[in-house]
Amino acid sequence: MPSVPTGSRRCSNAGQRPWAPRLTDSEVQQARSLQDSLLHSAEPVFERLRYLGGNSGYCVLVSDANGVVLREYIDSNRAQELAQKG
């Protein structure tokens, strides 16, 4: 399995930014507001996923075309684990 540094070099060589700068809260909120209607419409699908996933350790990130995370759906046990790790 390739390492993270190897993947980062591959991205850089392809002209991609593997580690984009952090967005401000305002920029994230703006990205979310642009997709608000779609996210609202999809909410029942994600609620069903949450129900089916139960306590399986799932973590679903919904992002826009730029990779900005718009929503996250995380098993409560996994959420606690991720919060502890920062």
N, CA, C and O atoms as a GROMACS GRO file, in nm:
protein
  344
    1MET      N    1   0.085  -0.118   0.000
    1MET     CA    2   0.000   0.000   0.000
    1MET      C    3   0.090   0.124   0.000
    1MET      O    4   0.180   0.133   0.082
    2PRO      N    5   0.066   0.219  -0.092
    2PRO     CA    6   0.150   0.339  -0.098
    2PRO      C    7   0.138   0.422   0.028
    2PRO      O    8   0.033   0.427   0.092
    3SER      N    9   0.246   0.487   0.063
    3SER     CA   10   0.245   0.573   0.181
    3SER      C   11   0.188   0.710   0.148
    3SER      O   12   0.176   0.746   0.030
    4VAL      N   13   0.153   0.785   0.250
    4VAL     CA   14   0.100   0.920   0.229
    4VAL      C   15   0.201   1.008   0.157
    4VAL      O   16   0.163   1.078   0.063
    5PRO      N   17   0.330   1.008   0.197
    5PRO     CA   18   0.426   1.092   0.123
    5PRO      C   19   0.433   1.056  -0.026
    5PRO      O   20   0.447   1.144  -0.110
    6THR      N   21   0.423   0.927  -0.058
    6THR     CA   22   0.426   0.886  -0.198
    6THR      C   23   0.304   0.941  -0.271
    6THR      O   24   0.316   0.992  -0.383
    7GLY      N   25   0.190   0.932  -0.209
    7GLY     CA   26   0.068   0.986  -0.269
    7GLY      C   27   0.075   1.136  -0.286
    7GLY      O   28   0.027   1.190  -0.386
    8SER      N   29   0.134   1.205  -0.189
    8SER     CA   30   0.148   1.350  -0.198
    8SER      C   31   0.238   1.389  -0.314
    8SER      O   32   0.209   1.485  -0.386
    9ARG      N   33   0.346   1.316  -0.332
    9ARG     CA   34   0.437   1.343  -0.446
    9ARG      C   35   0.365   1.321  -0.578
    9ARG      O   36   0.381   1.400  -0.672
   10ARG      N   37   0.287   1.213  -0.585
   10ARG     CA   38   0.213   1.185  -0.707
   10ARG      C   39   0.116   1.298  -0.738
   10ARG      O   40   0.104   1.340  -0.854
   11CYS      N   41   0.047   1.348  -0.637
   11CYS     CA   42  -0.046   1.460  -0.657
   11CYS      C   43   0.028   1.585  -0.703
   11CYS      O   44  -0.014   1.651  -0.798
   12SER      N   45   0.138   1.615  -0.637
   12SER     CA   46   0.217   1.733  -0.673
   12SER      C   47   0.267   1.723  -0.816
   12SER      O   48   0.263   1.820  -0.891
   13ASN      N   49   0.315   1.605  -0.854
   13ASN     CA   50   0.364   1.584  -0.991
   13ASN      C   51   0.254   1.600  -1.094
   13ASN      O   52   0.280   1.638  -1.208
   14ALA      N   53   0.132   1.572  -1.054
   14ALA     CA   54   0.017   1.586  -1.145
   14ALA      C   55  -0.041   1.727  -1.142
   14ALA      O   56  -0.142   1.754  -1.207
   15GLY      N   57   0.021   1.817  -1.066
   15GLY     CA   58  -0.027   1.954  -1.058
   15GLY      C   59  -0.139   1.975  -0.958
   15GLY      O   60  -0.204   2.080  -0.960
   16GLN      N   61  -0.164   1.878  -0.872
   16GLN     CA   62  -0.269   1.888  -0.771
   16GLN      C   63  -0.210   1.932  -0.638
   16GLN      O   64  -0.090   1.914  -0.613
   17ARG      N   65  -0.293   1.989  -0.554
   17ARG     CA   66  -0.251   2.029  -0.420
   17ARG      C   67  -0.304   1.926  -0.321
   17ARG      O   68  -0.422   1.930  -0.285
   18PRO      N   69  -0.219   1.835  -0.277
   18PRO     CA   70  -0.269   1.733  -0.185
   18PRO      C   71  -0.309   1.790  -0.050
   18PRO      O   72  -0.394   1.732   0.019
   19TRP      N   73  -0.252   1.900  -0.011
   19TRP     CA   74  -0.285   1.961   0.118
   19TRP      C   75  -0.326   2.105   0.091
   19TRP      O   76  -0.244   2.196   0.103
   20ALA      N   77  -0.450   2.125   0.056
   20ALA     CA   78  -0.502   2.259   0.029
   20ALA      C   79  -0.508   2.338   0.159
   20ALA      O   80  -0.524   2.281   0.267
   21PRO      N   81  -0.495   2.470   0.149
   21PRO     CA   82  -0.504   2.553   0.271
   21PRO      C   83  -0.642   2.539   0.336
   21PRO      O   84  -0.742   2.514   0.268
   22ARG      N   85  -0.645   2.557   0.467
   22ARG     CA   86  -0.772   2.550   0.540
   22ARG      C   87  -0.862   2.665   0.499
   22ARG      O   88  -0.817   2.776   0.473
   23LEU      N   89  -0.991   2.636   0.492
   23LEU     CA   90  -1.090   2.739   0.464
   23LEU      C   91  -1.134   2.803   0.594
   23LEU      O   92  -1.128   2.742   0.700
   24THR      N   93  -1.179   2.926   0.585
   24THR     CA   94  -1.235   2.993   0.702
   24THR      C   95  -1.375   2.936   0.725
   24THR      O   96  -1.433   2.875   0.636
   25ASP      N   97  -1.429   2.958   0.843
   25ASP     CA   98  -1.565   2.914   0.873
   25ASP      C   99  -1.664   2.976   0.774
   25ASP      O  100  -1.760   2.912   0.732
   26SER      N  101  -1.639   3.101   0.738
   26SER     CA  102  -1.725   3.171   0.644
   26SER      C  103  -1.722   3.105   0.506
   26SER      O  104  -1.826   3.092   0.442
   27GLU      N  105  -1.605   3.063   0.461
   27GLU     CA  106  -1.593   2.996   0.331
   27GLU      C  107  -1.664   2.860   0.330
   27GLU      O  108  -1.727   2.822   0.232
   28VAL      N  109  -1.651   2.787   0.440
   28VAL     CA  110  -1.719   2.658   0.450
   28VAL      C  111  -1.869   2.680   0.451
   28VAL      O  112  -1.943   2.608   0.383
   29GLN      N  113  -1.916   2.778   0.526
   29GLN     CA  114  -2.059   2.807   0.532
   29GLN      C  115  -2.112   2.847   0.396
   29GLN      O  116  -2.223   2.810   0.359
   30GLN      N  117  -2.034   2.923   0.321
   30GLN     CA  118  -2.075   2.964   0.187
   30GLN      C  119  -2.087   2.841   0.096
   30GLN      O  120  -2.184   2.829   0.021
   31ALA      N  121  -1.991   2.751   0.102
   31ALA     CA  122  -1.995   2.629   0.021
   31ALA      C  123  -2.118   2.546   0.058
   31ALA      O  124  -2.184   2.491  -0.030
   32ARG      N  125  -2.147   2.538   0.186
   32ARG     CA  126  -2.263   2.460   0.231
   32ARG      C  127  -2.393   2.525   0.183
   32ARG      O  128  -2.486   2.455   0.142
   33SER      N  129  -2.400   2.656   0.189
   33SER     CA  130  -2.524   2.724   0.150
   33SER      C  131  -2.553   2.706   0.001
   33SER      O  132  -2.669   2.705  -0.039
   34LEU      N  133  -2.448   2.693  -0.080
   34LEU     CA  134  -2.468   2.672  -0.224
   34LEU      C  135  -2.533   2.537  -0.253
   34LEU      O  136  -2.599   2.521  -0.355
   35GLN      N  137  -2.513   2.441  -0.165
   35GLN     CA  138  -2.567   2.306  -0.184
   35GLN      C  139  -2.681   2.273  -0.087
   35GLN      O  140  -2.723   2.158  -0.076
   36ASP      N  141  -2.730   2.374  -0.017
   36ASP     CA  142  -2.828   2.352   0.090
   36ASP      C  143  -2.952   2.278   0.042
   36ASP      O  144  -2.998   2.186   0.110
   37SER      N  145  -3.006   2.316  -0.070
   37SER     CA  146  -3.129   2.253  -0.120
   37SER      C  147  -3.105   2.104  -0.150
   37SER      O  148  -3.187   2.019  -0.115
   38LEU      N  149  -2.994   2.074  -0.215
   38LEU     CA  150  -2.961   1.936  -0.246
   38LEU      C  151  -2.939   1.855  -0.119
   38LEU      O  152  -2.988   1.742  -0.108
   39LEU      N  153  -2.866   1.911  -0.024
   39LEU     CA  154  -2.840   1.840   0.101
   39LEU      C  155  -2.968   1.814   0.178
   39LEU      O  156  -2.987   1.707   0.235
   40HIS      N  157  -3.056   1.912   0.178
   40HIS     CA  158  -3.185   1.895   0.247
   40HIS      C  159  -3.266   1.782   0.181
   40HIS      O  160  -3.327   1.701   0.250
   41SER      N  161  -3.265   1.779   0.049
   41SER     CA  162  -3.339   1.674  -0.024
   41SER      C  163  -3.282   1.535   0.003
   41SER      O  164  -3.356   1.437   0.005
   42ALA      N  165  -3.152   1.527   0.023
   42ALA     CA  166  -3.085   1.398   0.043
   42ALA      C  167  -3.090   1.351   0.188
   42ALA      O  168  -3.052   1.237   0.216
   43GLU      N  169  -3.135   1.433   0.278
   43GLU     CA  170  -3.134   1.399   0.421
   43GLU      C  171  -3.202   1.265   0.452
   43GLU      O  172  -3.148   1.188   0.531
   44PRO      N  173  -3.318   1.233   0.393
   44PRO     CA  174  -3.380   1.103   0.422
   44PRO      C  175  -3.290   0.985   0.382
   44PRO      O  176  -3.291   0.881   0.449
   45VAL      N  177  -3.214   1.000   0.276
   45VAL     CA  178  -3.123   0.893   0.233
   45VAL      C  179  -3.015   0.872   0.339
   45VAL      O  180  -2.982   0.759   0.373
   46PHE      N  181  -2.961   0.981   0.390
   46PHE     CA  182  -2.856   0.969   0.491
   46PHE      C  183  -2.909   0.920   0.625
   46PHE      O  184  -2.839   0.852   0.699
   47GLU      N  185  -3.033   0.956   0.656
   47GLU     CA  186  -3.094   0.903   0.778
   47GLU      C  187  -3.113   0.752   0.766
   47GLU      O  188  -3.093   0.679   0.864
   48ARG      N  189  -3.151   0.706   0.649
   48ARG     CA  190  -3.164   0.561   0.626
   48ARG      C  191  -3.028   0.493   0.638
   48ARG      O  192  -3.017   0.386   0.698
   49LEU      N  193  -2.927   0.555   0.582
   49LEU     CA  194  -2.791   0.502   0.593
   49LEU      C  195  -2.749   0.493   0.739
   49LEU      O  196  -2.690   0.394   0.782
   50ARG      N  197  -2.780   0.596   0.815
   50ARG     CA  198  -2.747   0.597   0.959
   50ARG      C  199  -2.817   0.481   1.030
   50ARG      O  200  -2.758   0.413   1.114
   51TYR      N  201  -2.943   0.459   0.995
   51TYR     CA  202  -3.019   0.350   1.056
   51TYR      C  203  -2.958   0.215   1.019
   51TYR      O  204  -2.939   0.129   1.106
   52LEU      N  205  -2.926   0.197   0.892
   52LEU     CA  206  -2.870   0.069   0.846
   52LEU      C  207  -2.728   0.047   0.898
   52LEU      O  208  -2.688  -0.067   0.924
   53GLY      N  209  -2.654   0.155   0.914
   53GLY     CA  210  -2.517   0.144   0.962
   53GLY      C  211  -2.507   0.110   1.108
   53GLY      O  212  -2.409   0.050   1.153
   54GLY      N  213  -2.609   0.148   1.184
   54GLY     CA  214  -2.610   0.120   1.328
   54GLY      C  215  -2.480   0.162   1.395
   54GLY      O  216  -2.436   0.275   1.378
   55ASN      N  217  -2.421   0.073   1.469
   55ASN     CA  218  -2.294   0.099   1.538
   55ASN      C  219  -2.180   0.023   1.471
   55ASN      O  220  -2.096  -0.037   1.537
   56SER      N  221  -2.177   0.028   1.338
   56SER     CA  222  -2.078  -0.048   1.262
   56SER      C  223  -1.945   0.025   1.246
   56SER      O  224  -1.851  -0.030   1.190
   57GLY      N  225  -1.937   0.148   1.295
   57GLY     CA  226  -1.813   0.224   1.281
   57GLY      C  227  -1.807   0.306   1.153
   57GLY      O  228  -1.699   0.346   1.110
   58TYR      N  229  -1.923   0.331   1.092
   58TYR     CA  230  -1.925   0.404   0.965
   58TYR      C  231  -1.886   0.550   0.982
   58TYR      O  232  -1.901   0.609   1.089
   59CYS      N  233  -1.836   0.607   0.874
   59CYS     CA  234  -1.805   0.750   0.867
   59CYS      C  235  -1.828   0.791   0.722
   59CYS      O  236  -1.755   0.747   0.633
   60VAL      N  237  -1.928   0.876   0.698
   60VAL     CA  238  -1.960   0.922   0.563
   60VAL      C  239  -1.939   1.073   0.559
   60VAL      O  240  -1.996   1.147   0.638
   61LEU      N  241  -1.856   1.116   0.466
   61LEU     CA  242  -1.834   1.258   0.445
   61LEU      C  243  -1.894   1.294   0.310
   61LEU      O  244  -1.863   1.230   0.209
   62VAL      N  245  -1.978   1.396   0.307
   62VAL     CA  246  -2.037   1.444   0.184
   62VAL      C  247  -1.964   1.573   0.149
   62VAL      O  248  -1.961   1.669   0.227
   63SER      N  249  -1.903   1.574   0.031
   63SER     CA  250  -1.825   1.692  -0.008
   63SER      C  251  -1.874   1.748  -0.141
   63SER      O  252  -1.944   1.681  -0.217
   64ASP      N  253  -1.834   1.872  -0.168
   64ASP     CA  254  -1.866   1.930  -0.297
   64ASP      C  255  -1.755   1.894  -0.397
   64ASP      O  256  -1.664   1.818  -0.364
   65ALA      N  257  -1.763   1.947  -0.517
   65ALA     CA  258  -1.666   1.914  -0.622
   65ALA      C  259  -1.524   1.960  -0.587
   65ALA      O  260  -1.427   1.911  -0.645
   66ASN      N  261  -1.512   2.054  -0.493
   66ASN     CA  262  -1.380   2.103  -0.451
   66ASN      C  263  -1.326   2.030  -0.330
   66ASN      O  264  -1.218   2.062  -0.281
   67GLY      N  265  -1.402   1.932  -0.280
   67GLY     CA  266  -1.356   1.856  -0.164
   67GLY      C  267  -1.392   1.918  -0.031
   67GLY      O  268  -1.345   1.872   0.073
   68VAL      N  269  -1.473   2.023  -0.031
   68VAL     CA  270  -1.516   2.085   0.094
   68VAL      C  271  -1.622   1.996   0.158
   68VAL      O  272  -1.725   1.967   0.096
   69VAL      N  273  -1.597   1.953   0.280
   69VAL     CA  274  -1.692   1.865   0.349
   69VAL      C  275  -1.815   1.947   0.387
   69VAL      O  276  -1.808   2.044   0.462
   70LEU      N  277  -1.929   1.904   0.333
   70LEU     CA  278  -2.055   1.974   0.356
   70LEU      C  279  -2.134   1.914   0.470
   70LEU      O  280  -2.200   1.986   0.545
   71ARG      N  281  -2.128   1.783   0.484
   71ARG     CA  282  -2.196   1.712   0.592
   71ARG      C  283  -2.112   1.592   0.632
   71ARG      O  284  -2.035   1.538   0.553
   72GLU      N  285  -2.128   1.553   0.756
   72GLU     CA  286  -2.063   1.430   0.802
   72GLU      C  287  -2.165   1.348   0.879
   72GLU      O  288  -2.246   1.401   0.956
   73TYR      N  289  -2.160   1.222   0.857
   73TYR     CA  290  -2.247   1.127   0.925
   73TYR      C  291  -2.156   1.020   0.983
   73TYR      O  292  -2.092   0.944   0.910
   74ILE      N  293  -2.150   1.016   1.116
   74ILE     CA  294  -2.053   0.930   1.182
   74ILE      C  295  -2.121   0.852   1.294
   74ILE      O  296  -2.197   0.908   1.373
   75ASP      N  297  -2.092   0.724   1.299
   75ASP     CA  298  -2.136   0.638   1.409
   75ASP      C  299  -2.094   0.706   1.540
   75ASP      O  300  -1.982   0.757   1.549
   76SER      N  301  -2.182   0.708   1.641
   76SER     CA  302  -2.152   0.780   1.764
   76SER      C  303  -2.026   0.730   1.833
   76SER      O  304  -1.951   0.809   1.889
   77ASN      N  305  -2.000   0.599   1.828
   77ASN     CA  306  -1.877   0.546   1.887
   77ASN      C  307  -1.755   0.595   1.809
   77ASN      O  308  -1.653   0.632   1.868
   78ARG      N  309  -1.765   0.594   1.677
   78ARG     CA  310  -1.656   0.641   1.592
   78ARG      C  311  -1.634   0.791   1.612
   78ARG      O  312  -1.521   0.837   1.614
   79ALA      N  313  -1.742   0.866   1.628
   79ALA     CA  314  -1.731   1.010   1.649
   79ALA      C  315  -1.653   1.040   1.776
   79ALA      O  316  -1.569   1.130   1.778
   80GLN      N  317  -1.681   0.966   1.882
   80GLN     CA  318  -1.607   0.985   2.007
   80GLN      C  319  -1.459   0.955   1.988
   80GLN      O  320  -1.372   1.027   2.038
   81GLU      N  321  -1.431   0.847   1.916
   81GLU     CA  322  -1.292   0.809   1.890
   81GLU      C  323  -1.221   0.917   1.808
   81GLU      O  324  -1.108   0.953   1.839
   82LEU      N  325  -1.286   0.967   1.706
   82LEU     CA  326  -1.225   1.072   1.623
   82LEU      C  327  -1.206   1.201   1.702
   82LEU      O  328  -1.104   1.269   1.686
   83ALA      N  329  -1.302   1.235   1.786
   83ALA     CA  330  -1.291   1.356   1.868
   83ALA      C  331  -1.173   1.347   1.964
   83ALA      O  332  -1.103   1.446   1.986
   84GLN      N  333  -1.152   1.230   2.020
   84GLN     CA  334  -1.039   1.212   2.112
   84GLN      C  335  -0.905   1.224   2.041
   84GLN      O  336  -0.807   1.270   2.099
   85LYS      N  337  -0.901   1.183   1.914
   85LYS     CA  338  -0.776   1.188   1.838
   85LYS      C  339  -0.753   1.326   1.775
   85LYS      O  340  -0.644   1.356   1.727
   86GLY      N  341  -0.858   1.409   1.778
   86GLY     CA  342  -0.845   1.544   1.725
   86GLY      C  343  -0.852   1.545   1.577
   86GLY      O  344  -0.842   1.651   1.516
   0.00000   0.00000   0.00000
